[in-house]
Amino acid sequence: MLKSPITIPEDLQELQETSEEELKELMKELEKFFEPISMAIDMLLNPKKTIQVDDQTDQNASQKAPSKGADPKKPDPKAKAPAPAKGKPAAKG
């Protein structure tokens, strides 16, 4: 049996609303089905870095800002000497 096209505005509105509801339900089902895959991909693309608050405060305490009188061009006398390059003997002195 051949159906005639819907031309009444109320019927068109009702058809649109039911279609949207069905699509929303299908989208929820698809999201639920693919959730494990989405989470695995998300973990690969956006790895979470764990930062502990205690470690952060220790780093901030050890990295003090230079005083206003310090010249940033001069080397810090407390800084360690750089390690010798690989393959070259350490300088004697």
N, CA, C and O atoms as a GROMACS GRO file, in nm:
protein
  372
    1MET      N    1   0.083  -0.117   0.000
    1MET     CA    2   0.000   0.000   0.000
    1MET      C    3   0.088   0.124   0.000
    1MET      O    4   0.185   0.132   0.076
    2LEU      N    5   0.056   0.217  -0.082
    2LEU     CA    6   0.133   0.339  -0.100
    2LEU      C    7   0.085   0.445  -0.001
    2LEU      O    8  -0.035   0.472   0.010
    3LYS      N    9   0.181   0.505   0.071
    3LYS     CA   10   0.144   0.609   0.168
    3LYS      C   11   0.155   0.745   0.100
    3LYS      O   12   0.244   0.771   0.020
    4SER      N   13   0.062   0.829   0.136
    4SER     CA   14   0.066   0.965   0.083
    4SER      C   15   0.164   1.048   0.166
    4SER      O   16   0.184   1.019   0.285
    5PRO      N   17   0.225   1.149   0.108
    5PRO     CA   18   0.320   1.232   0.184
    5PRO      C   19   0.248   1.309   0.295
    5PRO      O   20   0.130   1.344   0.283
    6ILE      N   21   0.324   1.335   0.403
    6ILE     CA   22   0.267   1.409   0.516
    6ILE      C   23   0.274   1.557   0.483
    6ILE      O   24   0.381   1.610   0.451
    7THR      N   25   0.161   1.622   0.490
    7THR     CA   26   0.157   1.765   0.459
    7THR      C   27   0.103   1.848   0.573
    7THR      O   28   0.111   1.971   0.567
    8ILE      N   29   0.050   1.787   0.675
    8ILE     CA   30  -0.006   1.862   0.788
    8ILE      C   31   0.110   1.902   0.880
    8ILE      O   32   0.191   1.818   0.919
    9PRO      N   33   0.118   2.032   0.914
    9PRO     CA   34   0.231   2.079   0.996
    9PRO      C   35   0.243   2.008   1.131
    9PRO      O   36   0.355   1.984   1.177
   10GLU      N   37   0.131   1.973   1.195
   10GLU     CA   38   0.138   1.903   1.323
   10GLU      C   39   0.201   1.765   1.308
   10GLU      O   40   0.280   1.722   1.392
   11ASP      N   41   0.166   1.696   1.199
   11ASP     CA   42   0.223   1.564   1.174
   11ASP      C   43   0.372   1.574   1.145
   11ASP      O   44   0.451   1.490   1.188
   12LEU      N   45   0.410   1.677   1.072
   12LEU     CA   46   0.552   1.697   1.042
   12LEU      C   47   0.631   1.724   1.170
   12LEU      O   48   0.741   1.672   1.189
   13GLN      N   49   0.574   1.805   1.258
   13GLN     CA   50   0.639   1.837   1.385
   13GLN      C   51   0.652   1.712   1.471
   13GLN      O   52   0.757   1.688   1.531
   14GLU      N   53   0.546   1.633   1.476
   14GLU     CA   54   0.550   1.510   1.555
   14GLU      C   55   0.652   1.411   1.499
   14GLU      O   56   0.724   1.346   1.575
   15LEU      N   57   0.658   1.399   1.368
   15LEU     CA   58   0.756   1.310   1.305
   15LEU      C   59   0.899   1.356   1.335
   15LEU      O   60   0.987   1.273   1.360
   16GLN      N   61   0.921   1.485   1.332
   16GLN     CA   62   1.053   1.539   1.362
   16GLN      C   63   1.093   1.510   1.507
   16GLN      O   64   1.206   1.470   1.534
   17GLU      N   65   1.000   1.530   1.599
   17GLU     CA   66   1.030   1.507   1.741
   17GLU      C   67   1.058   1.360   1.769
   17GLU      O   68   1.152   1.328   1.842
   18THR      N   69   0.977   1.272   1.713
   18THR     CA   70   1.001   1.128   1.736
   18THR      C   71   1.132   1.084   1.674
   18THR      O   72   1.204   1.001   1.730
   19SER      N   73   1.164   1.139   1.558
   19SER     CA   74   1.290   1.104   1.493
   19SER      C   75   1.408   1.150   1.578
   19SER      O   76   1.506   1.077   1.592
   20GLU      N   77   1.400   1.270   1.633
   20GLU     CA   78   1.508   1.322   1.718
   20GLU      C   79   1.524   1.238   1.844
   20GLU      O   80   1.636   1.211   1.887
   21GLU      N   81   1.413   1.196   1.903
   21GLU     CA   82   1.419   1.113   2.023
   21GLU      C   83   1.485   0.978   1.992
   21GLU      O   84   1.568   0.930   2.069
   22GLU      N   85   1.449   0.919   1.879
   22GLU     CA   86   1.508   0.791   1.840
   22GLU      C   87   1.658   0.806   1.815
   22GLU      O   88   1.737   0.720   1.852
   23LEU      N   89   1.695   0.917   1.752
   23LEU     CA   90   1.838   0.940   1.727
   23LEU      C   91   1.916   0.960   1.857
   23LEU      O   92   2.028   0.910   1.870
   24LYS      N   93   1.858   1.031   1.953
   24LYS     CA   94   1.924   1.050   2.081
   24LYS      C   95   1.945   0.917   2.152
   24LYS      O   96   2.051   0.893   2.210
   25GLU      N   97   1.844   0.831   2.148
   25GLU     CA   98   1.857   0.700   2.212
   25GLU      C   99   1.966   0.617   2.144
   25GLU      O  100   2.045   0.551   2.211
   26LEU      N  101   1.969   0.620   2.011
   26LEU     CA  102   2.073   0.546   1.939
   26LEU      C  103   2.212   0.601   1.971
   26LEU      O  104   2.307   0.524   1.985
   27MET      N  105   2.224   0.731   1.982
   27MET     CA  106   2.354   0.790   2.016
   27MET      C  107   2.399   0.748   2.155
   27MET      O  108   2.517   0.720   2.176
   28LYS      N  109   2.305   0.744   2.251
   28LYS     CA  110   2.340   0.699   2.385
   28LYS      C  111   2.387   0.554   2.384
   28LYS      O  112   2.484   0.520   2.451
   29GLU      N  113   2.320   0.470   2.307
   29GLU     CA  114   2.359   0.329   2.298
   29GLU      C  115   2.497   0.315   2.234
   29GLU      O  116   2.578   0.235   2.279
   30LEU      N  117   2.523   0.393   2.129
   30LEU     CA  118   2.654   0.387   2.064
   30LEU      C  119   2.764   0.437   2.157
   30LEU      O  120   2.872   0.377   2.163
   31GLU      N  121   2.738   0.545   2.229
   31GLU     CA  122   2.838   0.596   2.324
   31GLU      C  123   2.868   0.494   2.432
   31GLU      O  124   2.983   0.476   2.472
   32LYS      N  125   2.764   0.428   2.481
   32LYS     CA  126   2.783   0.326   2.584
   32LYS      C  127   2.863   0.208   2.529
   32LYS      O  128   2.950   0.154   2.597
   33PHE      N  129   2.833   0.168   2.406
   33PHE     CA  130   2.901   0.055   2.344
   33PHE      C  131   3.050   0.085   2.320
   33PHE      O  132   3.135   0.000   2.343
   34PHE      N  133   3.080   0.208   2.273
   34PHE     CA  134   3.218   0.243   2.239
   34PHE      C  135   3.294   0.309   2.353
   34PHE      O  136   3.407   0.353   2.334
   35GLU      N  137   3.235   0.318   2.472
   35GLU     CA  138   3.300   0.384   2.584
   35GLU      C  139   3.437   0.322   2.619
   35GLU      O  140   3.532   0.398   2.641
   36PRO      N  141   3.451   0.190   2.626
   36PRO     CA  142   3.584   0.134   2.658
   36PRO      C  143   3.690   0.171   2.555
   36PRO      O  144   3.805   0.198   2.589
   37ILE      N  145   3.651   0.171   2.430
   37ILE     CA  146   3.746   0.204   2.324
   37ILE      C  147   3.782   0.352   2.332
   37ILE      O  148   3.898   0.389   2.317
   38SER      N  149   3.683   0.436   2.354
   38SER     CA  150   3.707   0.579   2.364
   38SER      C  151   3.799   0.611   2.481
   38SER      O  152   3.888   0.695   2.470
   39MET      N  153   3.778   0.544   2.594
   39MET     CA  154   3.864   0.568   2.710
   39MET      C  155   4.007   0.524   2.683
   39MET      O  156   4.102   0.592   2.722
   40ALA      N  157   4.023   0.409   2.616
   40ALA     CA  158   4.158   0.361   2.585
   40ALA      C  159   4.231   0.457   2.492
   40ALA      O  160   4.349   0.486   2.512
   41ILE      N  161   4.161   0.506   2.392
   41ILE     CA  162   4.222   0.601   2.300
   41ILE      C  163   4.254   0.731   2.372
   41ILE      O  164   4.359   0.790   2.350
   42ASP      N  165   4.164   0.776   2.456
   42ASP     CA  166   4.186   0.899   2.531
   42ASP      C  167   4.309   0.887   2.621
   42ASP      O  168   4.387   0.981   2.633
   43MET      N  169   4.326   0.771   2.685
   43MET     CA  170   4.442   0.750   2.772
   43MET      C  171   4.571   0.751   2.690
   43MET      O  172   4.674   0.796   2.739
   44LEU      N  173   4.567   0.702   2.566
   44LEU     CA  174   4.686   0.705   2.482
   44LEU      C  175   4.718   0.846   2.434
   44LEU      O  176   4.834   0.887   2.430
   45LEU      N  177   4.614   0.920   2.398
   45LEU     CA  178   4.637   1.054   2.345
   45LEU      C  179   4.663   1.156   2.454
   45LEU      O  180   4.739   1.251   2.432
   46ASN      N  181   4.602   1.140   2.570
   46ASN     CA  182   4.615   1.237   2.679
   46ASN      C  183   4.657   1.166   2.808
   46ASN      O  184   4.575   1.148   2.898
   47PRO      N  185   4.783   1.127   2.817
   47PRO     CA  186   4.825   1.059   2.940
   47PRO      C  187   4.821   1.156   3.057
   47PRO      O  188   4.858   1.273   3.044
   48LYS      N  189   4.775   1.106   3.169
   48LYS     CA  190   4.765   1.191   3.288
   48LYS      C  191   4.897   1.187   3.363
   48LYS      O  192   4.952   1.080   3.389
   49LYS      N  193   4.947   1.304   3.397
   49LYS     CA  194   5.070   1.313   3.475
   49LYS      C  195   5.032   1.330   3.620
   49LYS      O  196   4.955   1.420   3.655
   50THR      N  197   5.085   1.244   3.704
   50THR     CA  198   5.054   1.255   3.846
   50THR      C  199   5.157   1.344   3.912
   50THR      O  200   5.277   1.317   3.908
   51ILE      N  201   5.109   1.451   3.970
   51ILE     CA  202   5.195   1.546   4.040
   51ILE      C  203   5.152   1.549   4.185
   51ILE      O  204   5.035   1.573   4.217
   52GLN      N  205   5.247   1.523   4.273
   52GLN     CA  206   5.216   1.526   4.414
   52GLN      C  207   5.244   1.665   4.468
   52GLN      O  208   5.341   1.730   4.428
   53VAL      N  209   5.160   1.710   4.556
   53VAL     CA  210   5.172   1.845   4.610
   53VAL      C  211   5.300   1.858   4.692
   53VAL      O  212   5.364   1.962   4.688
   54ASP      N  213   5.339   1.752   4.766
   54ASP     CA  214   5.460   1.758   4.849
   54ASP      C  215   5.584   1.778   4.763
   54ASP      O  216   5.671   1.857   4.799
   55ASP      N  217   5.593   1.709   4.649
   55ASP     CA  218   5.709   1.723   4.561
   55ASP      C  219   5.715   1.864   4.504
   55ASP      O  220   5.823   1.920   4.488
   56GLN      N  221   5.601   1.919   4.473
   56GLN     CA  222   5.598   2.050   4.413
   56GLN      C  223   5.647   2.157   4.511
   56GLN      O  224   5.719   2.248   4.470
   57THR      N  225   5.609   2.148   4.636
   57THR     CA  226   5.653   2.248   4.734
   57THR      C  227   5.803   2.236   4.759
   57THR      O  228   5.869   2.338   4.782
   58ASP      N  229   5.858   2.114   4.757
   58ASP     CA  230   6.002   2.098   4.776
   58ASP      C  231   6.078   2.163   4.662
   58ASP      O  232   6.182   2.226   4.684
   59GLN      N  233   6.029   2.149   4.539
   59GLN     CA  234   6.096   2.210   4.425
   59GLN      C  235   6.089   2.362   4.435
   59GLN      O  236   6.187   2.430   4.406
   60ASN      N  237   5.975   2.414   4.474
   60ASN     CA  238   5.961   2.559   4.485
   60ASN      C  239   6.052   2.614   4.593
   60ASN      O  240   6.106   2.724   4.577
   61ALA      N  241   6.070   2.542   4.702
   61ALA     CA  242   6.155   2.588   4.810
   61ALA      C  243   6.302   2.587   4.768
   61ALA      O  244   6.378   2.675   4.808
   62SER      N  245   6.341   2.490   4.687
   62SER     CA  246   6.482   2.480   4.648
   62SER      C  247   6.517   2.576   4.536
   62SER      O  248   6.635   2.608   4.516
   63GLN      N  249   6.418   2.621   4.462
   63GLN     CA  250   6.444   2.714   4.352
   63GLN      C  251   6.406   2.855   4.394
   63GLN      O  252   6.297   2.903   4.364
   64LYS      N  253   6.497   2.919   4.465
   64LYS     CA  254   6.470   3.055   4.511
   64LYS      C  255   6.500   3.153   4.398
   64LYS      O  256   6.589   3.131   4.316
   65ALA      N  257   6.427   3.259   4.396
   65ALA     CA  258   6.450   3.362   4.295
   65ALA      C  259   6.580   3.434   4.329
   65ALA      O  260   6.610   3.455   4.446
   66PRO      N  261   6.656   3.472   4.228
   66PRO     CA  262   6.782   3.543   4.256
   66PRO      C  263   6.751   3.680   4.315
   66PRO      O  264   6.649   3.742   4.284
   67SER      N  265   6.842   3.726   4.400
   67SER     CA  266   6.822   3.856   4.464
   67SER      C  267   6.835   3.966   4.359
   67SER      O  268   6.886   3.943   4.249
   68LYS      N  269   6.786   4.084   4.394
   68LYS     CA  270   6.786   4.194   4.298
   68LYS      C  271   6.927   4.237   4.260
   68LYS      O  272   6.949   4.285   4.148
   69GLY      N  273   7.023   4.219   4.350
   69GLY     CA  274   7.160   4.261   4.323
   69GLY      C  275   7.238   4.159   4.242
   69GLY      O  276   7.348   4.191   4.195
   70ALA      N  277   7.188   4.039   4.224
   70ALA     CA  278   7.262   3.936   4.152
   70ALA      C  279   7.259   3.964   4.003
   70ALA      O  280   7.157   4.005   3.948
   71ASP      N  281   7.372   3.941   3.938
   71ASP     CA  282   7.382   3.961   3.794
   71ASP      C  283   7.354   3.828   3.725
   71ASP      O  284   7.426   3.731   3.748
   72PRO      N  285   7.250   3.821   3.640
   72PRO     CA  286   7.218   3.693   3.576
   72PRO      C  287   7.324   3.645   3.479
   72PRO      O  288   7.325   3.527   3.442
   73LYS      N  289   7.414   3.735   3.435
   73LYS     CA  290   7.518   3.696   3.341
   73LYS      C  291   7.634   3.623   3.409
   73LYS      O  292   7.704   3.544   3.346
   74LYS      N  293   7.653   3.648   3.538
   74LYS     CA  294   7.763   3.585   3.610
   74LYS      C  295   7.721   3.445   3.653
   74LYS      O  296   7.606   3.424   3.692
   75PRO      N  297   7.813   3.349   3.647
   75PRO     CA  298   7.779   3.213   3.692
   75PRO      C  299   7.763   3.209   3.843
   75PRO      O  300   7.828   3.284   3.916
   76ASP      N  301   7.677   3.122   3.888
   76ASP     CA  302   7.651   3.106   4.031
   76ASP      C  303   7.770   3.036   4.094
   76ASP      O  304   7.807   2.927   4.048
   77PRO      N  305   7.833   3.092   4.198
   77PRO     CA  306   7.950   3.027   4.258
   77PRO      C  307   7.913   2.895   4.326
   77PRO      O  308   8.000   2.810   4.345
   78LYS      N  309   7.788   2.876   4.364
   78LYS     CA  310   7.746   2.753   4.428
   78LYS      C  311   7.711   2.643   4.328
   78LYS      O  312   7.692   2.528   4.367
   79ALA      N  313   7.702   2.677   4.201
   79ALA     CA  314   7.661   2.580   4.099
   79ALA      C  315   7.773   2.479   4.075
   79ALA      O  316   7.892   2.510   4.088
   80LYS      N  317   7.733   2.358   4.041
   80LYS     CA  318   7.831   2.252   4.013
   80LYS      C  319   7.892   2.274   3.876
   80LYS      O  320   7.830   2.333   3.787
   81ALA      N  321   8.015   2.227   3.860
   81ALA     CA  322   8.082   2.236   3.730
   81ALA      C  323   8.015   2.137   3.635
   81ALA      O  324   7.972   2.030   3.678
   82PRO      N  325   8.007   2.171   3.507
   82PRO     CA  326   7.943   2.080   3.412
   82PRO      C  327   8.023   1.950   3.398
   82PRO      O  328   8.146   1.952   3.410
   83ALA      N  329   7.956   1.842   3.374
   83ALA     CA  330   8.021   1.711   3.358
   83ALA      C  331   8.102   1.711   3.230
   83ALA      O  332   8.061   1.773   3.131
   84PRO      N  333   8.216   1.642   3.230
   84PRO     CA  334   8.298   1.639   3.107
   84PRO      C  335   8.224   1.564   2.997
   84PRO      O  336   8.142   1.476   3.024
   85ALA      N  337   8.254   1.601   2.873
   85ALA     CA  338   8.190   1.538   2.758
   85ALA      C  339   8.234   1.393   2.751
   85ALA      O  340   8.343   1.357   2.797
   86LYS      N  341   8.150   1.309   2.692
   86LYS     CA  342   8.183   1.166   2.679
   86LYS      C  343   8.302   1.150   2.585
   86LYS      O  344   8.312   1.219   2.483
   87GLY      N  345   8.389   1.060   2.620
   87GLY     CA  346   8.505   1.030   2.535
   87GLY      C  347   8.624   1.117   2.562
   87GLY      O  348   8.733   1.086   2.515
   88LYS      N  349   8.608   1.224   2.636
   88LYS     CA  350   8.720   1.312   2.666
   88LYS      C  351   8.759   1.294   2.812
   88LYS      O  352   8.672   1.283   2.898
   89PRO      N  353   8.888   1.289   2.840
   89PRO     CA  354   8.931   1.275   2.979
   89PRO      C  355   8.903   1.404   3.056
   89PRO      O  356   8.902   1.513   3.000
   90ALA      N  357   8.881   1.389   3.186
   90ALA     CA  358   8.854   1.503   3.273
   90ALA      C  359   8.979   1.589   3.283
   90ALA      O  360   9.091   1.537   3.286
   91ALA      N  361   8.961   1.717   3.288
   91ALA     CA  362   9.074   1.810   3.298
   91ALA      C  363   9.136   1.799   3.438
   91ALA      O  364   9.065   1.795   3.539
   92LYS      N  365   9.268   1.795   3.441
   92LYS     CA  366   9.338   1.785   3.568
   92LYS      C  367   9.373   1.927   3.613
   92LYS      O  368   9.404   2.014   3.532
   93GLY      N  369   9.366   1.947   3.742
   93GLY     CA  370   9.402   2.082   3.780
   93GLY      C  371   9.394   2.106   3.920
   93GLY      O  372   9.423   2.217   3.965
   0.00000   0.00000   0.00000
